[in-house]
Amino acid sequence: MKIVEVKVSELIFAEYNPRQLTEQQGQDLKDSVQRFGFVDPIIVNSNKDRMNIIIGGHQRCRMAQILDIEKIPVHYINLNPDKEKELNIRLNKNTGEWDFDQLANHFDTDQLIEWGFDDSDFNLNFSDANKEIDVEDFEDNIELKFKLSQDEYAHVTSQLSTIDENKELALLKILEYAK
C-alpha cells in the first residue's frame, strides 16, 4: 500500500457520506489526532471521474481542517462510483463489536471513559439501584459493562461480598443485571 502526503485543501468530501459525529465523538477524535497524529491514512479515489473524492476518513479530514493541519496521509484507490459508495459503507459499517472480556481484563474503566467510551457503549441501565443481584451468576458470567455512580458502586459492592477480589476489579466484572 502506497501512502502519500496530500494537502487537505485538495481533497473533496463525498456528497453521500452517511457518517456523522456527536460533539463528544468529535472531541474524542480531536484528542486522538492531537495526541497521535494521523496514524491511519485517508482513503481517496484516484478514478479520473472521481479524483480526490474521499472514500474513507471524512471525519479525520474535517478534524485536520479544524486543527489547521495542511497535509495528511492518503492512500489512493481507483474505483468507479458504485464501488466507491460500497467501500465507503463497508469502511463505516464493518467495524466489529467490542469483546467486553478483553476490555475488562486489559483496560482500566477510567481510561476507557477518558478515551471516549460512555455509558451507552456498555449497554446498561442501572436505574433500579435496589435490584437484587445474583452473585452466583456473576462468577459464571463476568464481563466489563459500566462505570458505576457512587450509589450504584455501594449497592453492587455490597452484593459482591462473596467474590474474592478487590471491589474495583469486581466492578469491572459485573454481569448485566438491569435489563
C-alpha positions in Angstrom: 0.0 0.0 0.0 1.4 3.3 -1.0 0.7 6.3 1.3 1.4 9.8 0.2 1.1 13.2 1.9 -1.7 15.3 0.3 -2.9 18.8 1.0 -6.2 18.7 2.9 -7.4 21.5 0.6 -7.1 19.2 -2.4 -9.5 16.6 -1.0 -13.2 16.6 -1.7 -15.8 15.3 0.7 -18.2 12.7 -0.8 -21.6 14.2 -1.1 -23.2 11.0 0.1 -21.1 10.2 3.1 -23.6 9.0 5.8 -21.2 9.2 8.8 -21.5 11.9 11.4 -20.0 12.6 14.9 -21.7 13.7 18.1 -20.0 16.6 19.8 -18.3 14.2 22.2 -17.1 11.9 19.4 -15.7 14.9 17.7 -13.8 15.9 20.8 -12.5 12.4 21.2 -11.3 12.3 17.6 -9.7 15.7 18.1 -7.9 14.5 21.3 -6.7 11.4 19.4 -5.4 13.3 16.4 -3.6 15.8 18.7 -2.1 13.0 20.8 -1.1 10.6 18.0 -1.4 12.5 14.7 -2.7 10.7 11.6 -1.8 7.0 12.1 -4.5 5.8 9.7 -4.5 7.2 6.1 -7.5 8.7 4.4 -8.8 6.6 1.6 -9.3 8.7 -1.6 -10.5 7.9 -5.1 -8.0 8.2 -8.0 -10.5 7.4 -10.7 -10.4 10.2 -13.4 -14.1 10.9 -12.9 -13.9 10.9 -9.1 -10.3 12.2 -8.5 -9.7 13.2 -4.9 -13.1 12.3 -3.6 -12.7 11.0 0.0 -14.0 7.4 0.4 -13.0 6.8 4.0 -11.8 9.2 6.6 -14.2 12.2 6.2 -14.2 12.9 10.0 -10.5 12.8 10.3 -10.1 15.1 7.3 -12.6 17.5 8.8 -10.5 17.4 12.0 -7.4 18.2 10.0 -9.2 21.3 8.7 -10.2 22.3 12.3 -6.7 21.8 13.6 -5.1 23.6 10.6 -3.2 20.6 9.5 -2.1 21.2 5.9 -1.1 17.7 4.8 -2.4 14.3 5.8 -1.6 10.7 4.7 -3.7 9.4 1.8 -4.0 6.0 0.2 -5.4 6.3 -3.4 -7.6 3.6 -4.9 -9.2 3.6 -8.3 -12.9 2.9 -8.1 -16.0 3.6 -10.2 -18.8 5.5 -8.4 -20.7 2.4 -7.4 -17.7 0.6 -5.9 -16.7 3.9 -4.2 -20.0 4.1 -2.4 -19.8 0.4 -1.5 -16.4 0.8 0.0 -17.5 3.9 1.9 -20.3 2.0 3.5 -18.2 -1.1 4.2 -15.4 1.0 5.9 -18.1 2.6 8.1 -20.2 -0.5 8.8 -17.7 -3.3 9.1 -16.1 -2.3 12.3 -16.9 -5.3 14.6 -18.1 -5.4 18.2 -16.3 -4.9 21.5 -15.1 -8.0 23.4 -16.0 -6.9 26.9 -14.0 -9.7 28.5 -10.9 -8.3 26.8 -11.7 -4.8 27.8 -12.2 -5.9 31.4 -9.0 -7.9 31.5 -6.7 -5.4 29.8 -8.0 -1.9 30.3 -8.9 0.4 33.2 -12.5 1.7 33.1 -11.5 5.2 33.8 -9.1 5.1 30.8 -11.8 3.7 28.6 -14.1 6.5 29.5 -11.3 9.1 29.0 -10.6 7.6 25.6 -14.2 8.0 24.5 -16.4 5.2 26.0 -19.6 6.2 27.7 -22.5 4.5 29.4 -24.3 3.7 26.2 -21.2 1.8 24.9 -21.6 -0.6 27.8 -25.3 -1.0 27.1 -26.5 -0.8 30.6 -29.4 0.6 32.5 -28.7 0.9 36.3 -32.0 2.7 37.0 -33.1 0.2 39.7 -30.4 0.6 42.3 -32.3 -1.6 44.7 -32.5 -4.6 42.4 -31.2 -7.8 44.0 -28.1 -9.3 42.3 -27.4 -13.0 41.9 -23.8 -13.3 42.9 -23.6 -16.8 41.5 -24.4 -15.5 38.0 -21.5 -13.0 38.4 -19.0 -15.7 39.0 -20.1 -17.7 35.9 -20.7 -14.8 33.5 -18.3 -11.9 34.1 -17.8 -9.0 31.7 -17.0 -5.3 31.7 -20.1 -3.2 31.4 -20.2 0.1 33.1 -18.5 2.6 35.4 -21.0 2.9 38.3 -22.1 6.0 40.1 -21.2 6.2 43.8 -24.7 4.9 44.9 -24.6 2.1 42.3 -21.0 1.3 43.4 -22.1 1.0 47.1 -25.1 -1.2 46.2 -23.2 -3.5 43.9 -20.2 -3.9 46.0 -22.4 -4.9 49.0 -23.9 -7.6 46.8 -20.4 -8.8 45.7 -19.0 -9.7 49.1 -18.6 -13.3 48.1 -16.2 -12.5 45.3 -12.6 -12.8 46.5 -11.2 -9.7 44.7 -10.8 -6.1 45.4 -14.0 -4.1 44.9 -12.7 -2.1 42.0 -11.7 -5.2 40.0 -15.1 -6.7 40.9 -16.9 -3.7 39.4 -15.1 -4.3 36.1 -16.6 -7.7 36.0 -20.2 -7.0 36.6 -22.8 -9.0 34.7 -25.5 -7.0 33.1 -28.3 -7.3 35.6 -30.7 -4.4 34.9 -32.2 -5.3 31.6 
